[in-house]
Amino acid sequence: MRMLREYDDLRLSPYTGWTRNHWAALADHLLLSARRYASDSHARISFPGPPGGYGADVDGLEGFARTFLAAGFRVAGEGGRDPLGLMDWYARGLATGTDPRSPERWVRLDEHGQAKVEAASIALVLHLTRPWLWDRLDPVVQEQVVDYLAPAIGSDYPPINWVWFQIVVEQFLASVGGPYERKDIEEGLALSDGFARENGWYADGAERAYDHYAGWALQFYPLMWAEMAAGDPAADSRLPVYRERLERYLHDAVHLVGADGSPLIQGRSLTYRFAAATPFWSGARAGLATPGPGLLRRAASGIVRHFTEHGAPGEEGVLTLGWHAAWPPIAQSYSGPGSPYWAAKGFFGLTLPADHPVWTAVEEPLPVESGDYHLSVAAPGWLVSGTRADGIVRVVNHGTDHSHPGTHLTDSPLYARLGYSTATSPVLAGEHAAEPLDQSVVILDENERPSHRTGFETLLAERLPTGTLIGASRWQAHWVTPDGDHRDHGSGRSGTVRLGPWIEVISAVRGPWEMRVVRLSAPAGERPGPLRAGGWPLPSPGPAQGEGPDGTVRSRVIAGAGFDLSGVTAAENSSPLAPWTLVPWCATSASALLDTWYDVAVFLGGQEPADPPVLSWDGPVLARLTWPDGTADVLDTAAVLGGPIIAPS
């Protein structure tokens, strides 16, 4: 955005140029632009576009509650200084929205589940701005707000990040002398403890659901609740645990931001965009020793600058459904025109005053700007490779599918692909979204329908002494005829299932390369169809281009032993990054052989690939890998796989 360039400070922020002034100006721009779409009473902000899946009433509430986050963060960090009159403006909306007699009243928590989400944002801001808003409300309005929030008590909340919405609302009610149920808070805290995984990570519920919610919700709310409940022994005893988890998580999270500021393009609710900056600000507010404040701000500012330089917000100052500019297919079934404003959580850093270290420290480089790295992240089963030359971060995925081991669902393109990166988007629209092509290993049935992998078993994710990453998974190939009625929340679909052979995949990752080796197994007499391996989905301006939109990114698949076909499939309007997506692949022309190793080298990088890694076999078990940089690794497939497949008889 041109209006922000006047604030650039390359001394303080040598990587982004961004300072607190940029963040404040962007927040003000979004908030003032949103007013054009407000109702006369300010209770509803209804952004342009078709109604969302939950209807116009919910859309208007979302528009209020989510922009209210940005307004609250803005005023809290200024110690109540409010030149835009934000608190008075939103106070009027609060009075009307919570008035049960008003024709512009809000959808109540006991009328629609989405109101439970928005209520948490309202409660959170009322806490953060209490001296300048809540304490100045008319007692009648205070009573209305309490009555509006009270249906949270004893209510059912999905056992995912939503439990924090109930905890935050009831904790606020307790803080203002309203009704609340201690049992709800205690049970929610206990449930959320069950989401904790290795090295500070959280899963979004019981499934292998790892995505941006791990940071912008599951790391954010525990610390905010502990702050709201300060002095309560339960909160004070949990705070060190929450801080420790966040600190460990952030050491991984800073490795998942590309040099251009792009977050990992993986998981649902991508339209929340720079909400991905939230956990970095949480770390600063918590006063963590590491990562340092200069690195935290570098990550957060890089993320928001990435979006402002790619068309978000648009010319009218509106955040549309999309990633960069508007791209409606990115929506989930719960998404409406006000939904993108959960991006306001990315402004959480504005709660910190201008003299806070996160604003005064000199920016430090992201890990991907400091050098190449290889990182194994145990909880989501990710092999993370960052390369300084092109600034790309890649994740090879052997642990996340938004499901459980042993299920047989369709593959969600947001979770179950074999790879995600900061430079590519999975194919999210069109035929190849539902039928895996990009970053996949599939068997084709007699109708050339690809199989799915959701429900796979994670076998390994580790880093060798040479730095090379090794990961593996196995699954029973399956084809699903989905049930007709399905609400898209980002996970795979159930339906009528047909099972096929077992597939084992081992990935060896080094720099921009993955060497992928594949083996099939099946009962005696069963013959699989052809085997196909898909590579990175490359954004492209046209169907015949061989590189990314700016000519700096390339995707290649180099077929190895067993594959005799290769090609590139062009998919139009299939991702938010470019008009076309090009997916390289290789395949067998005939039925794949059982108990035979196939291999393929998969590349994503900013330069034309050098000689690919070379794989040779020393007997049936040991594979020898020689990488373009001269590193040699020995891959013991028996040790990686942990034993033979037990196929059904």
Secondary structure, DSSP 8 states (H G I E B T S, - for coil): -GGGGGG--TTT-TTT---HHHHHHHHHHHHHHHGGGB-TTSS-B--SSS--TT-HHHHHHHHHHHHHHHHHHHHHTTTT--TT-HHHHHHHHHHHHT-TTSTT----TTT-THHHHHHHHHHHHHHHTTTTTGGGS-HHHHHHHHHHHGGGTT----SSTTHHHHHHHHHHHHHTT----HHHHHHHHHHHHTTB-GGG-B-SSSSS--STHHHHTTTHHHHHHHHHTTT-HHHHHHHHHHHHHHHHHHHHHGGGS-TTS-----SS-GGGGGGGGHHHHHHHHTT-SSS-HHHHHHHHHHHHHHHHTTTSS-TTS---SBSSSB-GGG--TT--TTGGGGGGGGGGGGGS-TTSHHHHS-----HHHH--EEEEETTTTEEEEEETTTTEEEEEESS--SS-TT------TTTSSSEEESS-----SSHHHHTT-TTEEEEB-TT--B-B-TT-EEEEEEE-TTS-EEEEEEEEEEEEEE-S----SSS---EEEEEEEEEEEEEEEETTEEEEEEEEE--TT-----EEEE---EEESSTT-SS-TTS--EEEEEE-TT--EEEEEEEET-SSSSSEEEEEEEE-SS---TT--EEEEEEEESS---S--EEEEETTTEEEEE-TTS-EEEEEHHHHHTS------
